[in-house]
Amino acid sequence: LSLEGHITSWNKGAETLYGYQSSEIIGEHASILIPEGKDDSIDNIISKVKNNEKLDQYETIRKRKDGQITRVTVSVSP
């Protein structure tokens, strides 16, 4: 992710997990992956990175391209 929350890279594992090809997701804001009504702010995650903090093993849910909800564990570091 960029510090603005836009997806800058996407690997085969992400394609399999989320159903988006890299050509359709790169450049999109990461909020596209957050289910409606889920208060899971990308801004909070980015804020930690900006403050040189690491976010390790954060369990949350995300939305696939087909609308299915999936549980993920996210790790983020500067």
Number of C-alpha atoms within 10 A of each C-alpha: 17 12 14 12 16 17 18 14 13 16 9 12 9 13 15 11 14 19 17 17 15 16 9 9 20 16 15 14 16 19 17 15 18 18 17 11 6 10 8 15 12 18 14 10 20 21 14 15 16 13 9 11 14 14 15 11 11 12 10 13 17 22 19 19 16 9 12 11 15 13 10 13 11 13 12 15 13 12
